[in-house]
């Protein structure tokens, strides 16, 4: 039944895309996306259990308008669902949300800047540190404000984002509301900057810094973290070679009693032959040593699109918790084959995962993951993708899951963009 639904929806998308791309007139623009994916999930390392099957769908529809290149707005609604989550076929679920809804003011007071306020996606560079998580059937967006200073030349962003706030809207100011004890507040905000340096046609450099004021509370009432992250990325091209270096350092206070000192280092080297691109790389994320309570050394990859980097099977999405705070070493090889004048492309990634610190049992290897992907571009903006992955567990995965079989996972996905 799920497979039939996927095929039906695919045909609807293909026949409706050309109509949906028509201009609304008057400078109005329509945007939208449907992403359908069905998955076979055998990631529990036990071949004696039946694999899970499920299908998800993300539907986005939005409209944007610019007035004299000074004022513009975008409103984008989204429905995200897993097939069959309704109690029955006559029971709806309240699942429509505002994915993006913001107002932009351009060159206010005749200054060369832009102010964006509302709800919007935040994606910078490779999305290792800030990403929109386009793979996920929901995707990420923030409430906040962003200032873009000299966007055409200096390219500096300053932003303030709200992750969570427990404070309800106060419509009626009464004695029953005030004073509002600050220790009851549960707030998580992010403040930062992003700067791009276009050095020349072959070299680009990004600088990103952000402060996480995570003032949600532990059971004992302590703030979770005041953490600063400074990150840099360099993109270079040297003939047939391309390089990508990224590094970050985190510092601050964790649960008001532990100093933070953590780092991330990533280096990727590509070689382009024309039809085939080959790559080799390594990602190093620091972790906490066993029985260490004075300092927090595990790197927090909180807002990155981690699916892009640490294996498509998504064992390492919530870092550092998915590594049991031991950190992560990811050594990998990549290959891409894109035939000339073809709608097909083929990708292969091989990962070797280790922890940065050894476990209490002196174990430090998670295992190896092989990811294969085939993509077919049906028409402009619409692509069909198949992926299949295997994970060969080593000591840490065997210990965590309690099983020793090879894990597997596969999917079929169609994405249509308006």
C-alpha positions in Angstrom: 0.0 0.0 0.0 2.8 2.4 0.9 4.6 1.7 -2.4 1.5 2.3 -4.4 1.0 5.6 -2.7 4.5 6.6 -3.6 4.0 5.7 -7.3 0.7 7.6 -7.4 2.1 10.7 -5.8 5.1 10.6 -8.2 2.8 10.7 -11.2 0.8 13.6 -9.7 4.0 15.6 -9.2 5.3 14.9 -12.7 2.1 16.1 -14.4 1.5 19.1 -12.1 5.0 20.6 -12.0 4.8 22.4 -15.3 1.5 24.0 -14.4 2.8 25.1 -10.9 5.7 26.9 -12.4 3.5 29.5 -14.1 4.2 33.2 -13.1 1.5 34.6 -10.9 2.0 38.1 -12.4 2.6 41.4 -10.8 6.0 40.3 -9.5 4.5 37.6 -7.2 6.4 34.4 -7.0 5.2 31.0 -6.1 7.5 28.4 -4.5 6.9 24.9 -3.3 8.3 21.5 -2.9 7.1 17.9 -2.4 9.5 15.4 -1.0 8.4 11.8 -0.8 10.5 9.0 0.7 9.9 5.4 1.6 12.5 3.6 3.7 13.5 0.0 4.7 15.2 0.2 8.0 17.4 -2.7 9.3 19.7 -0.5 11.4 19.4 -2.5 14.7 22.3 -4.9 13.8 20.0 -7.9 14.2 19.1 -9.9 11.1 16.7 -12.0 13.2 14.3 -9.1 13.5 12.0 -7.9 10.7 13.2 -4.6 9.2 10.9 -1.5 9.7 9.2 0.1 6.8 7.8 3.6 6.7 7.1 6.5 4.3 7.3 10.2 4.9 6.2 13.2 3.0 7.1 16.9 3.2 4.9 19.5 1.4 5.8 23.1 1.2 3.9 25.9 -0.5 4.9 29.6 -0.3 4.6 33.0 -1.9 7.0 35.9 -2.0 6.7 39.5 -3.2 9.1 42.4 -3.5 7.9 46.0 -3.5 10.2 48.4 -5.4 13.2 46.4 -4.2 12.8 48.0 -0.7 10.3 45.8 1.1 9.9 42.1 0.5 8.2 39.2 2.3 8.0 35.4 2.1 5.4 33.1 3.6 5.9 29.4 3.3 3.7 26.8 4.9 4.6 23.2 5.4 2.9 19.8 6.1 5.2 17.1 7.4 3.9 13.6 8.0 4.6 9.9 8.2 2.1 7.8 6.3 -0.5 6.3 8.5 0.0 8.5 11.6 -3.6 9.5 11.6 -5.8 7.3 14.0 -8.0 6.5 11.0 -8.9 7.8 7.6 -11.5 10.3 8.9 -9.4 11.8 11.6 -7.2 14.8 10.6 -4.0 15.8 12.3 -3.1 19.4 13.1 0.1 19.3 11.1 0.3 22.5 9.1 3.1 24.8 10.3 4.8 28.0 9.2 8.2 26.9 7.9 9.2 30.4 6.9 7.5 33.7 7.2 9.7 36.8 7.2 9.8 40.5 6.2 12.9 42.0 4.6 13.8 45.7 4.5 16.4 46.6 2.0 18.6 49.7 2.2 16.7 51.1 5.1 17.6 54.9 5.7 19.5 54.6 2.4 22.2 52.4 4.1 23.6 49.4 2.3 22.2 46.8 4.5 19.2 44.4 4.8 17.1 43.5 7.8 15.3 40.2 7.9 12.9 39.4 10.7 10.5 36.5 11.3 11.0 32.8 10.8 13.6 31.7 8.3 16.2 29.0 7.4 19.8 29.6 8.3 22.4 27.8 6.1 26.0 28.8 5.8 28.8 27.3 3.8 28.8 23.5 3.7 26.1 23.5 6.5 28.5 21.7 8.8 27.8 24.3 11.6 24.5 25.9 10.5 22.2 24.0 8.0 18.6 23.7 7.0 18.6 19.9 7.2 16.9 19.4 3.8 17.0 15.7 4.0 14.7 15.6 7.1 11.0 15.3 6.5 10.5 18.5 8.6 13.6 20.6 8.1 15.0 23.3 10.3 14.1 27.0 10.6 14.6 29.6 13.3 12.6 32.6 14.8 14.8 35.7 14.9 16.3 38.6 13.1 19.3 38.9 10.8 21.2 42.0 9.6 23.1 41.7 6.4 25.7 44.5 6.2 26.9 45.5 2.7 25.5 42.2 1.2 26.9 42.8 -2.3 30.5 43.7 -1.2 31.3 43.1 2.5 28.9 40.2 3.0 28.6 40.3 6.8 25.7 38.7 8.6 24.7 39.4 12.2 21.9 37.3 13.7 19.9 36.7 16.8 17.9 33.4 16.9 15.4 31.9 19.3 15.6 28.1 19.7 13.2 27.8 22.7 11.5 30.2 25.0 9.1 29.1 27.8 7.7 32.6 28.4 4.1 32.8 27.2 2.7 35.9 25.6 1.4 38.4 28.2 -1.7 40.1 27.0 -3.1 41.4 30.3 -0.6 42.8 32.8 -1.8 41.9 36.3 -0.4 41.5 39.8 -0.8 37.7 39.4 1.8 37.7 36.6 4.5 40.0 38.1 7.1 39.6 39.3 8.2 36.8 36.9 11.0 34.9 38.6 14.0 34.7 36.3 14.9 31.3 37.7 11.7 29.9 36.2 12.6 31.0 32.7 13.6 28.4 30.1 15.3 30.1 27.2 17.7 29.1 24.5 18.9 31.7 22.1 21.8 32.0 19.6 23.7 35.2 18.7 26.4 35.3 16.0 28.0 36.5 12.8 29.0 35.1 9.5 31.5 36.6 7.1 32.5 35.5 3.6 35.9 36.5 2.2 36.0 36.0 -1.6 39.8 36.0 -1.9 39.9 35.2 -5.6 38.2 32.9 -8.1 40.1 29.9 -6.7 39.9 30.7 -2.9 37.1 31.4 -0.5 37.2 31.8 3.2 34.3 31.8 5.7 34.4 32.9 9.3 31.5 32.1 11.7 31.1 32.8 15.3 28.1 32.2 17.6 27.1 32.3 21.3 24.6 29.8 22.6 22.7 31.1 25.6 21.1 27.8 26.6 19.3 28.8 29.8 17.0 25.9 29.9 17.4 24.2 33.3 18.6 20.9 34.7 16.6 19.1 37.3 18.7 20.9 39.9 17.8 24.3 38.4 21.2 25.1 36.8 21.5 26.6 33.3 22.7 24.1 30.7 25.3 26.1 28.9 26.8 29.4 28.0 28.9 28.4 25.0 30.9 30.2 22.3 31.9 28.6 19.0 34.4 30.1 16.5 34.6 28.3 13.1 36.4 28.9 9.9 36.2 27.2 6.4 38.5 27.5 3.4 37.6 26.3 -0.1 40.4 26.1 -2.6 40.8 25.0 -6.2 44.1 24.1 -7.8 43.8 22.7 -11.3 42.0 19.3 -11.0 42.3 19.4 -7.2 39.8 20.9 -4.8 40.3 21.3 -1.0 37.9 22.0 1.8 39.3 22.7 5.3 37.0 23.5 8.3 37.9 23.9 11.9 36.1 25.1 15.1 36.8 25.7 18.7 34.2 25.8 21.5 34.6 27.4 25.0 32.4 28.6 27.8 30.6 27.0 30.8 28.5 23.8 30.9 25.9 23.4 33.6 27.5 26.3 35.5 30.3 24.0 36.9 32.4 22.7 34.0 34.6 24.6 31.6 34.1 23.9 27.9 37.1 23.2 25.6 36.2 21.3 22.5 37.2 21.3 18.8 36.4 20.1 15.3 38.8 19.6 12.5 37.9 18.6 8.9 40.0 18.2 5.8 38.7 17.1 2.4 40.7 16.6 -0.8 38.9 16.1 -4.2 40.4 15.1 -7.5 38.4 15.8 -10.7 39.0 13.8 -13.8 36.1 15.1 -15.8 33.6 12.3 -15.5 34.7 10.9 -12.1 35.4 12.9 -8.9 37.4 11.1 -6.2 37.8 12.3 -2.6 39.5 11.5 0.6 38.9 13.2 4.0 38.8 13.1 7.7 36.6 14.7 10.4 37.9 14.9 14.0 35.4 15.8 16.7 36.7 15.9 20.3 35.2 13.9 23.1 35.1 13.5 26.8 37.6 11.2 28.6 36.1 8.6 30.9 35.7 9.8 34.6 36.4 13.4 33.6 34.1 15.8 35.4 36.1 19.1 35.5 36.0 20.0 31.8 33.6 19.3 28.9 35.6 18.4 25.8 32.9 16.9 23.6 32.1 19.1 20.6 28.4 20.0 20.1 27.4 19.8 16.4 24.0 21.2 17.3 22.8 23.1 14.2 24.6 21.4 11.4 23.1 19.3 8.7 24.9 16.2 10.1 23.3 13.8 7.6 25.6 15.2 4.9 28.8 14.4 6.7 28.7 11.5 9.2 27.2 8.7 7.1 23.7 8.5 5.5 22.5 5.9 7.9 22.2 8.6 10.6 23.9 6.9 13.5 25.7 10.2 14.3 23.0 12.9 14.0 22.8 14.0 17.6 26.5 14.7 18.3 28.0 14.2 20.9 25.2 12.1 22.5 25.2 9.6 19.7 28.8 8.9 20.4 28.2 8.6 24.2 30.2 11.9 24.5 33.3 10.0 23.3 33.7 12.2 20.2 34.1 11.0 16.6 36.8 10.3 14.1 35.5 9.8 10.6 37.9 8.7 7.8 36.3 8.4 4.4 36.6 7.9 0.7 34.2 9.2 -1.8 33.5 8.8 -5.5 31.1 10.4 -8.0 30.4 9.4 -11.6 28.3 11.7 -13.7 28.2 10.7 -17.4 28.4 13.6 -19.9 25.0 14.8 -21.1 23.3 12.3 -18.9 20.5 12.6 -16.4 22.2 10.0 -14.2 24.7 10.3 -11.4 26.3 7.7 -9.1 27.9 8.2 -5.7 29.7 6.0 -3.3 31.0 6.9 0.2 33.0 4.6 2.5 33.4 5.6 6.2 35.6 4.3 9.0 34.2 5.5 12.3 36.2 5.7 15.6 35.7 7.5 18.8 38.0 10.3 19.9 38.3 8.9 23.4 38.2 5.3 24.5 35.2 3.9 26.4 35.3 2.5 29.9 35.9 -0.9 28.3 38.9 0.5 26.4 37.0 0.3 23.1 37.3 3.0 20.3 35.9 1.7 17.0 32.3 2.1 15.9 32.7 0.3 12.5 32.5 0.9 8.8 29.7 2.3 6.6 29.2 2.0 2.9 26.7 4.4 1.2 25.6 4.1 -2.4 23.4 6.6 -4.1 21.9 6.8 -7.6 20.2 10.0 -8.8 18.1 10.5 -11.9 17.0 14.0 -13.0 13.5 13.6 -14.4 13.0 17.2 -15.4 14.3 20.5 -14.2 13.6 20.7 -10.4 12.5 17.1 -10.1 14.8 14.2 -9.2 14.4 10.6 -8.3 17.0 9.1 -5.9 17.8 5.6 -4.6 20.2 5.0 -1.8 21.4 1.8 -0.1 23.8 1.5 2.9 25.5 -1.2 5.0 27.2 -0.8 8.4 29.7 -3.3 9.5 29.8 -3.0 13.4 32.9 -3.1 15.5 33.3 -3.2 19.3 31.5 0.1 20.2 28.4 -0.5 18.1 28.2 -4.1 19.2 28.4 -3.0 22.8 25.8 -0.2 22.4 23.2 -2.2 20.5 23.9 -5.6 21.9 23.8 -7.2 18.4 26.6 -8.1 16.0 25.0 -8.5 12.5 25.6 -6.2 9.5 23.0 -3.3 9.6 21.3 -2.2 6.4 19.1 0.6 5.2 17.6 1.6 1.8 15.3 4.3 0.5 13.5 5.6 -2.6 12.8 9.3 -2.8 11.4 11.9 -5.2 11.9 15.6 -4.7 10.0 18.1 -6.9 10.7 21.8 -6.5 8.7 24.6 -7.9 
